[in-house]
Amino acid sequence: MHTGEGDPQGLAGDRGETARPASGAEAGPWWKEPGREQWRTFLAAWVGWVLDAFDFTIYLLVMPEMAKEFGVGVTVLAGSITLTLLVRLVGGVAAGAMADRWGRKLPLMLSILWLALCDGAVALAPSITWVLVLRTLFGFGMGAEWTSGATLAMENWPERSRGIASGILHGGWAVGYLLAAVVSGFVVPLWGWRALFVIAAVPALLVLPIRYGVPESFDREKAMAERRARASQGLMDPVLLTRLAWGSLVMACNFGGYYGLTSLYPVLLKTQLGMTTQGVSVLVTLVNVGMLLGTAVCGALASRLGVARAVAIAAFGMLPFLPLYVGMVPGWMWLGAFAGGFFGAAPPGIAPLLLTSLFPASIRGKCVGLVFHVGAFVAAFIPMGMAALVEHAGFTHGQVIMTVGGVCLVAMALALSLRPRATLDEAPSEAPSPTPG
């Protein structure tokens, strides 16, 4: 039952606290609404996602050096990316189940430790076999970090600004990517690729401040009560199954748009357009800066206009810039690159907000982890398919990027606008509870 716009579940009253208004000028700037504990929780999740991106992308940046040392082709190393994403699905579901049973903070800490241990071990790997095994295991922690961190952050954040928080949280991926590029540029020429993985292991120390300075989710007590009530039903409820299927479809389109635009972009710049390493670096930086801003803007629009309208604005806003993005209009690639991040890579910013609102607290972690990573796994085959179209069907990289990226973005917008009524139009009590500042 809807008990109030600012506190759908009435939890603030149960604690003897006063919830802040969810909307209106009297509420003040959104950044003043969260309290210190909420900011600490959000920062922990955001830093975890930045580290996740850093750890994932440093591998992509040093694959040529690793291939040279171990005497193998880059294709062998690239094949482990699919394995990483496969195990990422397992990690996301496992962390979600753990989060639903023991709270959101524990799997977040364990995932950061897991990532650090895998990175440190890669730095000592004696053979290519060990590298492939360790990067596959890395995927387990990668999936666990997003699931637990996003759920913890969204449940603890005030409802009014949850959309912009969702965008900023997911925009941390762009920050991690940029950090990886900068750090690798300094470290690898001086100390080699192994030193980069040693640095990636250092953030394991973040577990200590998370353990003692970050509160558990405010939805935990409610989750335990709901879990007991649902013990005999599990995930077989028809409404939940509908949400799982629809959410997975939306996330597959979501990741499809991102992978379609970005996975072969450096290859396009280097091969089809013949750009220098410096030129590629500038355009990739513009894409990530655009993504950092675009995810925040898309999240803010989602809070004001709804998720479907926000994604539609981003998806259809990208279409006019696609020719600029792939270099069909000489001299304007800088604008196309920025637009590719600002519009094309913006829809992923709504993922934490959308997914955590779909499921009740008792099974939220498990379902969020499943839906997010099923979508990622399905879309993981898109780069391989795009490369096959270029090699065997005679398409150019630019044509494939424009087609696949544009189609997936529009498909996501349409999927959101045509969502089943039973999926999102139920009682607001299913959404994460807003918490007083």
TORKOL-4160 file (C-alpha; in steps of 0.2 Angstrom, whole numbers, padded with zeros to 4 digits, m for minus):
437
<pt num="1" X="0000" Y="0000" Z="0000"/>
<pt num="2" X="0006" Y="0017" Z="m0005"/>
<pt num="3" X="0009" Y="0026" Z="0011"/>
<pt num="4" X="0016" Y="0043" Z="0005"/>
<pt num="5" X="0026" Y="0049" Z="m0009"/>
<pt num="6" X="0042" Y="0052" Z="0001"/>
<pt num="7" X="0041" Y="0036" Z="0010"/>
<pt num="8" X="0032" Y="0022" Z="0001"/>
<pt num="9" X="0035" Y="0009" Z="0014"/>
<pt num="10" X="0032" Y="0020" Z="0029"/>
<pt num="11" X="0049" Y="0015" Z="0036"/>
<pt num="12" X="0053" Y="0032" Z="0042"/>
<pt num="13" X="0038" Y="0032" Z="0054"/>
<pt num="14" X="0043" Y="0015" Z="0061"/>
<pt num="15" X="0060" Y="0022" Z="0066"/>
<pt num="16" X="0053" Y="0037" Z="0074"/>
<pt num="17" X="0062" Y="0048" Z="0061"/>
<pt num="18" X="0055" Y="0061" Z="0049"/>
<pt num="19" X="0058" Y="0057" Z="0030"/>
<pt num="20" X="0062" Y="0072" Z="0019"/>
<pt num="21" X="0051" Y="0077" Z="0005"/>
<pt num="22" X="0053" Y="0067" Z="m0011"/>
<pt num="23" X="0050" Y="0082" Z="m0022"/>
<pt num="24" X="0047" Y="0100" Z="m0023"/>
<pt num="25" X="0057" Y="0116" Z="m0021"/>
<pt num="26" X="0056" Y="0115" Z="m0002"/>
<pt num="27" X="0066" Y="0099" Z="m0002"/>
<pt num="28" X="0082" Y="0109" Z="m0007"/>
<pt num="29" X="0096" Y="0103" Z="m0018"/>
<pt num="30" X="0097" Y="0085" Z="m0020"/>
<pt num="31" X="0115" Y="0083" Z="m0014"/>
<pt num="32" X="0110" Y="0090" Z="0003"/>
<pt num="33" X="0096" Y="0077" Z="0006"/>
<pt num="34" X="0107" Y="0062" Z="0010"/>
<pt num="35" X="0115" Y="0060" Z="0027"/>
<pt num="36" X="0133" Y="0056" Z="0030"/>
<pt num="37" X="0130" Y="0037" Z="0031"/>
<pt num="38" X="0121" Y="0037" Z="0015"/>
<pt num="39" X="0135" Y="0047" Z="0006"/>
<pt num="40" X="0148" Y="0034" Z="0014"/>
<pt num="41" X="0138" Y="0020" Z="0007"/>
<pt num="42" X="0136" Y="0027" Z="m0010"/>
<pt num="43" X="0155" Y="0031" Z="m0011"/>
<pt num="44" X="0159" Y="0013" Z="m0006"/>
<pt num="45" X="0148" Y="0007" Z="m0020"/>
<pt num="46" X="0155" Y="0020" Z="m0032"/>
<pt num="47" X="0173" Y="0016" Z="m0028"/>
<pt num="48" X="0170" Y="m0002" Z="m0030"/>
<pt num="49" X="0163" Y="0000" Z="m0047"/>
<pt num="50" X="0178" Y="0012" Z="m0052"/>
<pt num="51" X="0190" Y="m0002" Z="m0047"/>
<pt num="52" X="0180" Y="m0015" Z="m0056"/>
<pt num="53" X="0182" Y="m0005" Z="m0072"/>
<pt num="54" X="0200" Y="m0002" Z="m0069"/>
<pt num="55" X="0204" Y="m0020" Z="m0066"/>
<pt num="56" X="0194" Y="m0026" Z="m0081"/>
<pt num="57" X="0201" Y="m0013" Z="m0093"/>
<pt num="58" X="0220" Y="m0014" Z="m0088"/>
<pt num="59" X="0219" Y="m0032" Z="m0095"/>
<pt num="60" X="0213" Y="m0025" Z="m0112"/>
<pt num="61" X="0226" Y="m0012" Z="m0112"/>
<pt num="62" X="0241" Y="m0024" Z="m0110"/>
<pt num="63" X="0236" Y="m0039" Z="m0120"/>
<pt num="64" X="0249" Y="m0036" Z="m0133"/>
<pt num="65" X="0263" Y="m0035" Z="m0120"/>
<pt num="66" X="0256" Y="m0051" Z="m0112"/>
<pt num="67" X="0255" Y="m0060" Z="m0129"/>
<pt num="68" X="0273" Y="m0055" Z="m0133"/>
<pt num="69" X="0280" Y="m0062" Z="m0117"/>
<pt num="70" X="0271" Y="m0078" Z="m0117"/>
<pt num="71" X="0273" Y="m0081" Z="m0136"/>
<pt num="72" X="0254" Y="m0082" Z="m0140"/>
<pt num="73" X="0242" Y="m0073" Z="m0151"/>
<pt num="74" X="0231" Y="m0059" Z="m0145"/>
<pt num="75" X="0216" Y="m0069" Z="m0150"/>
<pt num="76" X="0220" Y="m0082" Z="m0136"/>
<pt num="77" X="0220" Y="m0068" Z="m0123"/>
<pt num="78" X="0204" Y="m0060" Z="m0130"/>
<pt num="79" X="0195" Y="m0077" Z="m0129"/>
<pt num="80" X="0196" Y="m0076" Z="m0110"/>
<pt num="81" X="0185" Y="m0060" Z="m0110"/>
<pt num="82" X="0170" Y="m0071" Z="m0114"/>
<pt num="83" X="0175" Y="m0083" Z="m0100"/>
<pt num="84" X="0176" Y="m0068" Z="m0089"/>
<pt num="85" X="0159" Y="m0063" Z="m0093"/>
<pt num="86" X="0152" Y="m0080" Z="m0091"/>
<pt num="87" X="0158" Y="m0082" Z="m0074"/>
<pt num="88" X="0153" Y="m0064" Z="m0070"/>
<pt num="89" X="0135" Y="m0071" Z="m0072"/>
<pt num="90" X="0138" Y="m0084" Z="m0059"/>
<pt num="91" X="0147" Y="m0072" Z="m0047"/>
<pt num="92" X="0132" Y="m0060" Z="m0048"/>
<pt num="93" X="0119" Y="m0073" Z="m0044"/>
<pt num="94" X="0130" Y="m0080" Z="m0030"/>
<pt num="95" X="0133" Y="m0062" Z="m0022"/>
<pt num="96" X="0114" Y="m0058" Z="m0024"/>
<pt num="97" X="0109" Y="m0074" Z="m0014"/>
<pt num="98" X="0122" Y="m0070" Z="m0001"/>
<pt num="99" X="0116" Y="m0052" Z="0000"/>
<pt num="100" X="0098" Y="m0057" Z="0002"/>
<pt num="101" X="0103" Y="m0069" Z="0016"/>
<pt num="102" X="0117" Y="m0060" Z="0026"/>
<pt num="103" X="0116" Y="m0042" Z="0020"/>
<pt num="104" X="0123" Y="m0032" Z="0006"/>
<pt num="105" X="0139" Y="m0026" Z="0014"/>
<pt num="106" X="0148" Y="m0043" Z="0016"/>
<pt num="107" X="0148" Y="m0048" Z="m0002"/>
<pt num="108" X="0154" Y="m0031" Z="m0007"/>
<pt num="109" X="0169" Y="m0033" Z="0004"/>
<pt num="110" X="0172" Y="m0051" Z="m0002"/>
<pt num="111" X="0171" Y="m0046" Z="m0020"/>
<pt num="112" X="0184" Y="m0032" Z="m0018"/>
<pt num="113" X="0196" Y="m0044" Z="m0009"/>
<pt num="114" X="0193" Y="m0057" Z="m0023"/>
<pt num="115" X="0197" Y="m0045" Z="m0037"/>
<pt num="116" X="0213" Y="m0039" Z="m0028"/>
<pt num="117" X="0219" Y="m0057" Z="m0025"/>
<pt num="118" X="0216" Y="m0062" Z="m0043"/>
<pt num="119" X="0225" Y="m0046" Z="m0049"/>
<pt num="120" X="0240" Y="m0050" Z="m0038"/>
<pt num="121" X="0241" Y="m0068" Z="m0044"/>
<pt num="122" X="0241" Y="m0062" Z="m0062"/>
<pt num="123" X="0256" Y="m0052" Z="m0058"/>
<pt num="124" X="0265" Y="m0068" Z="m0053"/>
<pt num="125" X="0258" Y="m0079" Z="m0066"/>
<pt num="126" X="0271" Y="m0090" Z="m0073"/>
<pt num="127" X="0262" Y="m0095" Z="m0089"/>
<pt num="128" X="0248" Y="m0090" Z="m0101"/>
<pt num="129" X="0237" Y="m0104" Z="m0094"/>
<pt num="130" X="0238" Y="m0097" Z="m0076"/>
<pt num="131" X="0233" Y="m0080" Z="m0084"/>
<pt num="132" X="0218" Y="m0087" Z="m0092"/>
<pt num="133" X="0212" Y="m0096" Z="m0077"/>
<pt num="134" X="0215" Y="m0081" Z="m0065"/>
<pt num="135" X="0206" Y="m0069" Z="m0077"/>
<pt num="136" X="0191" Y="m0082" Z="m0078"/>
<pt num="137" X="0190" Y="m0082" Z="m0059"/>
<pt num="138" X="0191" Y="m0063" Z="m0059"/>
<pt num="139" X="0174" Y="m0063" Z="m0067"/>
<pt num="140" X="0166" Y="m0070" Z="m0052"/>
<pt num="141" X="0172" Y="m0056" Z="m0041"/>
<pt num="142" X="0167" Y="m0043" Z="m0055"/>
<pt num="143" X="0149" Y="m0050" Z="m0055"/>
<pt num="144" X="0148" Y="m0050" Z="m0036"/>
<pt num="145" X="0154" Y="m0032" Z="m0034"/>
<pt num="146" X="0141" Y="m0024" Z="m0045"/>
<pt num="147" X="0127" Y="m0034" Z="m0038"/>
<pt num="148" X="0130" Y="m0030" Z="m0020"/>
<pt num="149" X="0137" Y="m0012" Z="m0022"/>
<pt num="150" X="0122" Y="m0006" Z="m0033"/>
<pt num="151" X="0109" Y="m0014" Z="m0022"/>
<pt num="152" X="0117" Y="m0007" Z="m0006"/>
<pt num="153" X="0118" Y="0011" Z="m0014"/>
<pt num="154" X="0101" Y="0012" Z="m0021"/>
<pt num="155" X="0092" Y="0005" Z="m0005"/>
<pt num="156" X="0101" Y="0017" Z="0006"/>
<pt num="157" X="0099" Y="0033" Z="m0005"/>
<pt num="158" X="0084" Y="0045" Z="m0004"/>
<pt num="159" X="0070" Y="0041" Z="m0017"/>
<pt num="160" X="0070" Y="0059" Z="m0024"/>
<pt num="161" X="0087" Y="0059" Z="m0031"/>
<pt num="162" X="0089" Y="0040" Z="m0034"/>
<pt num="163" X="0089" Y="0043" Z="m0053"/>
<pt num="164" X="0104" Y="0054" Z="m0053"/>
<pt num="165" X="0113" Y="0044" Z="m0040"/>
<pt num="166" X="0110" Y="0029" Z="m0052"/>
<pt num="167" X="0118" Y="0038" Z="m0066"/>
<pt num="168" X="0133" Y="0044" Z="m0056"/>
<pt num="169" X="0136" Y="0027" Z="m0049"/>
<pt num="170" X="0136" Y="0018" Z="m0066"/>
<pt num="171" X="0147" Y="0033" Z="m0073"/>
<pt num="172" X="0161" Y="0027" Z="m0062"/>
<pt num="173" X="0165" Y="0014" Z="m0075"/>
<pt num="174" X="0171" Y="0028" Z="m0086"/>
<pt num="175" X="0182" Y="0035" Z="m0072"/>
<pt num="176" X="0189" Y="0018" Z="m0070"/>
<pt num="177" X="0193" Y="0016" Z="m0089"/>
<pt num="178" X="0201" Y="0033" Z="m0089"/>
<pt num="179" X="0212" Y="0029" Z="m0074"/>
<pt num="180" X="0217" Y="0013" Z="m0082"/>
<pt num="181" X="0223" Y="0022" Z="m0097"/>
<pt num="182" X="0233" Y="0035" Z="m0088"/>
<pt num="183" X="0241" Y="0023" Z="m0075"/>
<pt num="184" X="0246" Y="0010" Z="m0089"/>
<pt num="185" X="0253" Y="0024" Z="m0099"/>
<pt num="186" X="0265" Y="0028" Z="m0085"/>
<pt num="187" X="0268" Y="0011" Z="m0077"/>
<pt num="188" X="0270" Y="m0001" Z="m0092"/>
<pt num="189" X="0284" Y="0008" Z="m0101"/>
<pt num="190" X="0294" Y="0009" Z="m0084"/>
<pt num="191" X="0290" Y="m0007" Z="m0075"/>
<pt num="192" X="0281" Y="m0018" Z="m0087"/>
<pt num="193" X="0263" Y="m0025" Z="m0087"/>
<pt num="194" X="0265" Y="m0035" Z="m0071"/>
<pt num="195" X="0267" Y="m0020" Z="m0061"/>
<pt num="196" X="0250" Y="m0014" Z="m0067"/>
<pt num="197" X="0242" Y="m0029" Z="m0059"/>
<pt num="198" X="0252" Y="m0026" Z="m0043"/>
<pt num="199" X="0244" Y="m0009" Z="m0042"/>
<pt num="200" X="0227" Y="m0016" Z="m0045"/>
<pt num="201" X="0229" Y="m0027" Z="m0030"/>
<pt num="202" X="0232" Y="m0012" Z="m0018"/>
<pt num="203" X="0213" Y="m0007" Z="m0016"/>
<pt num="204" X="0210" Y="m0023" Z="m0005"/>
<pt num="205" X="0214" Y="m0011" Z="0009"/>
<pt num="206" X="0197" Y="m0003" Z="0006"/>
<pt num="207" X="0189" Y="m0017" Z="0014"/>
<pt num="208" X="0194" Y="m0010" Z="0031"/>
<pt num="209" X="0185" Y="0007" Z="0030"/>
<pt num="210" X="0170" Y="m0002" Z="0022"/>
<pt num="211" X="0169" Y="m0014" Z="0036"/>
<pt num="212" X="0169" Y="0000" Z="0050"/>
<pt num="213" X="0163" Y="0015" Z="0041"/>
<pt num="214" X="0149" Y="0010" Z="0030"/>
<pt num="215" X="0131" Y="0005" Z="0037"/>
<pt num="216" X="0121" Y="m0010" Z="0031"/>
<pt num="217" X="0106" Y="m0008" Z="0020"/>
<pt num="218" X="0091" Y="0000" Z="0029"/>
<pt num="219" X="0080" Y="m0013" Z="0020"/>
<pt num="220" X="0088" Y="m0028" Z="0028"/>
<pt num="221" X="0075" Y="m0030" Z="0042"/>
<pt num="222" X="0061" Y="m0029" Z="0029"/>
<pt num="223" X="0071" Y="m0041" Z="0018"/>
<pt num="224" X="0072" Y="m0054" Z="0032"/>
<pt num="225" X="0053" Y="m0053" Z="0035"/>
<pt num="226" X="0049" Y="m0054" Z="0017"/>
<pt num="227" X="0061" Y="m0068" Z="0015"/>
<pt num="228" X="0052" Y="m0079" Z="0028"/>
<pt num="229" X="0035" Y="m0075" Z="0020"/>
<pt num="230" X="0041" Y="m0080" Z="0003"/>
<pt num="231" X="0051" Y="m0095" Z="0009"/>
<pt num="232" X="0039" Y="m0107" Z="0000"/>
<pt num="233" X="0036" Y="m0097" Z="m0016"/>
<pt num="234" X="0054" Y="m0093" Z="m0021"/>
<pt num="235" X="0056" Y="m0086" Z="m0039"/>
<pt num="236" X="0041" Y="m0096" Z="m0046"/>
<pt num="237" X="0029" Y="m0081" Z="m0044"/>
<pt num="238" X="0022" Y="m0077" Z="m0062"/>
<pt num="239" X="0025" Y="m0058" Z="m0059"/>
<pt num="240" X="0043" Y="m0061" Z="m0053"/>
<pt num="241" X="0046" Y="m0072" Z="m0068"/>
<pt num="242" X="0039" Y="m0059" Z="m0080"/>
<pt num="243" X="0051" Y="m0046" Z="m0072"/>
<pt num="244" X="0066" Y="m0057" Z="m0073"/>
<pt num="245" X="0063" Y="m0061" Z="m0092"/>
<pt num="246" X="0058" Y="m0043" Z="m0096"/>
<pt num="247" X="0073" Y="m0036" Z="m0086"/>
<pt num="248" X="0085" Y="m0048" Z="m0094"/>
<pt num="249" X="0079" Y="m0042" Z="m0112"/>
<pt num="250" X="0081" Y="m0024" Z="m0107"/>
<pt num="251" X="0099" Y="m0027" Z="m0100"/>
<pt num="252" X="0104" Y="m0037" Z="m0116"/>
<pt num="253" X="0099" Y="m0022" Z="m0127"/>
<pt num="254" X="0107" Y="m0010" Z="m0114"/>
<pt num="255" X="0124" Y="m0019" Z="m0115"/>
<pt num="256" X="0122" Y="m0022" Z="m0134"/>
<pt num="257" X="0121" Y="m0004" Z="m0137"/>
<pt num="258" X="0137" Y="m0001" Z="m0126"/>
<pt num="259" X="0147" Y="m0015" Z="m0134"/>
<pt num="260" X="0141" Y="m0011" Z="m0151"/>
<pt num="261" X="0147" Y="0006" Z="m0150"/>
<pt num="262" X="0163" Y="0004" Z="m0140"/>
<pt num="263" X="0170" Y="m0014" Z="m0143"/>
<pt num="264" X="0177" Y="m0011" Z="m0160"/>
<pt num="265" X="0179" Y="0007" Z="m0159"/>
<pt num="266" X="0198" Y="0007" Z="m0157"/>
<pt num="267" X="0200" Y="m0005" Z="m0171"/>
<pt num="268" X="0190" Y="0006" Z="m0182"/>
<pt num="269" X="0201" Y="0021" Z="m0178"/>
<pt num="270" X="0217" Y="0012" Z="m0180"/>
<pt num="271" X="0213" Y="0001" Z="m0196"/>
<pt num="272" X="0199" Y="0009" Z="m0206"/>
<pt num="273" X="0204" Y="0027" Z="m0202"/>
<pt num="274" X="0223" Y="0025" Z="m0199"/>
<pt num="275" X="0224" Y="0035" Z="m0184"/>
<pt num="276" X="0239" Y="0036" Z="m0173"/>
<pt num="277" X="0239" Y="0030" Z="m0155"/>
<pt num="278" X="0238" Y="0047" Z="m0148"/>
<pt num="279" X="0223" Y="0051" Z="m0159"/>
<pt num="280" X="0214" Y="0035" Z="m0153"/>
<pt num="281" X="0218" Y="0040" Z="m0135"/>
<pt num="282" X="0210" Y="0057" Z="m0137"/>
<pt num="283" X="0194" Y="0051" Z="m0145"/>
<pt num="284" X="0193" Y="0036" Z="m0132"/>
<pt num="285" X="0195" Y="0049" Z="m0118"/>
<pt num="286" X="0181" Y="0060" Z="m0126"/>
<pt num="287" X="0169" Y="0045" Z="m0126"/>
<pt num="288" X="0172" Y="0041" Z="m0108"/>
<pt num="289" X="0171" Y="0059" Z="m0103"/>
<pt num="290" X="0154" Y="0060" Z="m0112"/>
<pt num="291" X="0149" Y="0044" Z="m0103"/>
<pt num="292" X="0153" Y="0051" Z="m0086"/>
<pt num="293" X="0142" Y="0066" Z="m0089"/>
<pt num="294" X="0129" Y="0057" Z="m0099"/>
<pt num="295" X="0125" Y="0044" Z="m0087"/>
<pt num="296" X="0122" Y="0057" Z="m0073"/>
<pt num="297" X="0111" Y="0067" Z="m0085"/>
<pt num="298" X="0101" Y="0052" Z="m0090"/>
<pt num="299" X="0099" Y="0047" Z="m0072"/>
<pt num="300" X="0092" Y="0064" Z="m0067"/>
<pt num="301" X="0080" Y="0064" Z="m0082"/>
<pt num="302" X="0074" Y="0046" Z="m0076"/>
<pt num="303" X="0070" Y="0054" Z="m0059"/>
<pt num="304" X="0060" Y="0068" Z="m0067"/>
<pt num="305" X="0052" Y="0060" Z="m0083"/>
<pt num="306" X="0053" Y="0041" Z="m0080"/>
<pt num="307" X="0066" Y="0028" Z="m0086"/>
<pt num="308" X="0058" Y="0025" Z="m0102"/>
<pt num="309" X="0058" Y="0043" Z="m0108"/>
<pt num="310" X="0075" Y="0046" Z="m0102"/>
<pt num="311" X="0082" Y="0031" Z="m0112"/>
<pt num="312" X="0072" Y="0036" Z="m0127"/>
<pt num="313" X="0080" Y="0054" Z="m0127"/>
<pt num="314" X="0097" Y="0046" Z="m0125"/>
<pt num="315" X="0094" Y="0033" Z="m0139"/>
<pt num="316" X="0086" Y="0044" Z="m0152"/>
<pt num="317" X="0098" Y="0058" Z="m0148"/>
<pt num="318" X="0112" Y="0047" Z="m0153"/>
<pt num="319" X="0106" Y="0042" Z="m0170"/>
<pt num="320" X="0110" Y="0059" Z="m0179"/>
<pt num="321" X="0128" Y="0058" Z="m0172"/>
<pt num="322" X="0132" Y="0040" Z="m0178"/>
<pt num="323" X="0140" Y="0046" Z="m0194"/>
<pt num="324" X="0151" Y="0058" Z="m0185"/>
<pt num="325" X="0155" Y="0044" Z="m0172"/>
<pt num="326" X="0162" Y="0033" Z="m0186"/>
<pt num="327" X="0171" Y="0046" Z="m0195"/>
<pt num="328" X="0160" Y="0048" Z="m0210"/>
<pt num="329" X="0160" Y="0067" Z="m0208"/>
<pt num="330" X="0179" Y="0073" Z="m0208"/>
<pt num="331" X="0184" Y="0085" Z="m0195"/>
<pt num="332" X="0169" Y="0081" Z="m0183"/>
<pt num="333" X="0174" Y="0065" Z="m0175"/>
<pt num="334" X="0178" Y="0074" Z="m0159"/>
<pt num="335" X="0160" Y="0079" Z="m0157"/>
<pt num="336" X="0154" Y="0061" Z="m0163"/>
<pt num="337" X="0165" Y="0053" Z="m0149"/>
<pt num="338" X="0159" Y="0065" Z="m0136"/>
<pt num="339" X="0141" Y="0061" Z="m0141"/>
<pt num="340" X="0144" Y="0043" Z="m0142"/>
<pt num="341" X="0148" Y="0044" Z="m0123"/>
<pt num="342" X="0135" Y="0057" Z="m0118"/>
<pt num="343" X="0120" Y="0049" Z="m0128"/>
<pt num="344" X="0126" Y="0031" Z="m0133"/>
<pt num="345" X="0133" Y="0026" Z="m0117"/>
<pt num="346" X="0121" Y="0035" Z="m0106"/>
<pt num="347" X="0107" Y="0022" Z="m0104"/>
<pt num="348" X="0117" Y="0010" Z="m0093"/>
<pt num="349" X="0116" Y="0023" Z="m0080"/>
<pt num="350" X="0098" Y="0019" Z="m0076"/>
<pt num="351" X="0102" Y="0001" Z="m0073"/>
<pt num="352" X="0104" Y="0002" Z="m0054"/>
<pt num="353" X="0088" Y="0012" Z="m0052"/>
<pt num="354" X="0078" Y="0001" Z="m0064"/>
<pt num="355" X="0083" Y="m0016" Z="m0058"/>
<pt num="356" X="0082" Y="m0012" Z="m0039"/>
<pt num="357" X="0065" Y="m0005" Z="m0041"/>
<pt num="358" X="0059" Y="m0021" Z="m0050"/>
<pt num="359" X="0061" Y="m0034" Z="m0035"/>
<pt num="360" X="0056" Y="m0035" Z="m0017"/>
<pt num="361" X="0069" Y="m0033" Z="m0004"/>
<pt num="362" X="0069" Y="m0051" Z="0001"/>
<pt num="363" X="0075" Y="m0057" Z="m0016"/>
<pt num="364" X="0082" Y="m0041" Z="m0023"/>
<pt num="365" X="0100" Y="m0045" Z="m0023"/>
<pt num="366" X="0098" Y="m0062" Z="m0031"/>
<pt num="367" X="0086" Y="m0055" Z="m0045"/>
<pt num="368" X="0097" Y="m0040" Z="m0049"/>
<pt num="369" X="0112" Y="m0050" Z="m0050"/>
<pt num="370" X="0104" Y="m0062" Z="m0062"/>
<pt num="371" X="0095" Y="m0050" Z="m0073"/>
<pt num="372" X="0110" Y="m0038" Z="m0075"/>
<pt num="373" X="0123" Y="m0052" Z="m0079"/>
<pt num="374" X="0111" Y="m0062" Z="m0090"/>
<pt num="375" X="0110" Y="m0047" Z="m0101"/>
<pt num="376" X="0128" Y="m0044" Z="m0101"/>
<pt num="377" X="0132" Y="m0062" Z="m0105"/>
<pt num="378" X="0119" Y="m0062" Z="m0120"/>
<pt num="379" X="0127" Y="m0046" Z="m0127"/>
<pt num="380" X="0145" Y="m0052" Z="m0124"/>
<pt num="381" X="0143" Y="m0062" Z="m0141"/>
<pt num="382" X="0140" Y="m0046" Z="m0150"/>
<pt num="383" X="0158" Y="m0040" Z="m0153"/>
<pt num="384" X="0162" Y="m0057" Z="m0160"/>
<pt num="385" X="0147" Y="m0056" Z="m0172"/>
<pt num="386" X="0152" Y="m0039" Z="m0177"/>
<pt num="387" X="0170" Y="m0044" Z="m0181"/>
<pt num="388" X="0163" Y="m0059" Z="m0191"/>
<pt num="389" X="0152" Y="m0047" Z="m0202"/>
<pt num="390" X="0168" Y="m0037" Z="m0206"/>
<pt num="391" X="0179" Y="m0052" Z="m0210"/>
<pt num="392" X="0166" Y="m0063" Z="m0219"/>
<pt num="393" X="0152" Y="m0052" Z="m0225"/>
<pt num="394" X="0162" Y="m0037" Z="m0232"/>
<pt num="395" X="0155" Y="m0024" Z="m0221"/>
<pt num="396" X="0166" Y="m0010" Z="m0214"/>
<pt num="397" X="0169" Y="m0007" Z="m0196"/>
<pt num="398" X="0160" Y="0009" Z="m0197"/>
<pt num="399" X="0144" Y="0002" Z="m0205"/>
<pt num="400" X="0143" Y="m0012" Z="m0192"/>
<pt num="401" X="0146" Y="0000" Z="m0177"/>
<pt num="402" X="0132" Y="0011" Z="m0183"/>
<pt num="403" X="0120" Y="m0003" Z="m0187"/>
<pt num="404" X="0122" Y="m0013" Z="m0171"/>
<pt num="405" X="0124" Y="0001" Z="m0159"/>
<pt num="406" X="0109" Y="0011" Z="m0166"/>
<pt num="407" X="0098" Y="m0004" Z="m0167"/>
<pt num="408" X="0102" Y="m0010" Z="m0149"/>
<pt num="409" X="0099" Y="0008" Z="m0142"/>
<pt num="410" X="0082" Y="0009" Z="m0151"/>
<pt num="411" X="0077" Y="m0008" Z="m0146"/>
<pt num="412" X="0080" Y="m0004" Z="m0127"/>
<pt num="413" X="0070" Y="0012" Z="m0129"/>
<pt num="414" X="0056" Y="0002" Z="m0137"/>
<pt num="415" X="0057" Y="m0012" Z="m0124"/>
<pt num="416" X="0055" Y="0000" Z="m0110"/>
<pt num="417" X="0041" Y="0009" Z="m0118"/>
<pt num="418" X="0031" Y="m0007" Z="m0121"/>
<pt num="419" X="0035" Y="m0015" Z="m0104"/>
<pt num="420" X="0021" Y="m0027" Z="m0098"/>
<pt num="421" X="0009" Y="m0018" Z="m0086"/>
<pt num="422" X="0011" Y="m0031" Z="m0073"/>
<pt num="423" X="0030" Y="m0028" Z="m0072"/>
<pt num="424" X="0031" Y="m0010" Z="m0066"/>
<pt num="425" X="0013" Y="m0004" Z="m0062"/>
<pt num="426" X="0011" Y="m0013" Z="m0045"/>
<pt num="427" X="0012" Y="m0006" Z="m0028"/>
<pt num="428" X="0027" Y="0006" Z="m0025"/>
<pt num="429" X="0031" Y="m0004" Z="m0009"/>
<pt num="430" X="0041" Y="m0015" Z="m0021"/>
<pt num="431" X="0054" Y="m0001" Z="m0023"/>
<pt num="432" X="0068" Y="0001" Z="m0012"/>
<pt num="433" X="0064" Y="0011" Z="0003"/>
<pt num="434" X="0069" Y="0029" Z="0004"/>
<pt num="435" X="0078" Y="0033" Z="0020"/>
<pt num="436" X="0079" Y="0048" Z="0030"/>
<pt num="437" X="0094" Y="0059" Z="0029"/>
